[in-house]
Amino acid sequence: MLGKLVIWPDRCRGCRSCQLACSFARTKEFNPSESCITLERDVATERTAPMIQTLCCNLCGGSPACAAACTYSAITYEPVPMIEIRHEGGFGE
């Protein structure tokens, strides 16, 4: 089962729980610099929101630690069924 992370910036409180959970899931250390998540701050609104580095994240094998750690539901995980793409015949037929 594949899935996707959904970010809800208006729910984020900047607590960094997602960032610490990610780093621990990846390296067994609480080290924000090892996380696939950075927190970005919008200077105009003074809001903070998590940003996922997609090339780094593997969704923790279908049970993302970041989503489980977020008590504000600023990051949620939505499982989606695997999509099969089938090509019938060859090119140019």
Secondary structure, DSSP 8 states (H G I E B T S, - for coil): -EEEEEE-GGG-----HHHHHHHHHHHSS--GGGSSEEEEEETTTTEEEEEE-TTT--GGGGS-HHHHH-TT-SEEEEEE--------S-TT-
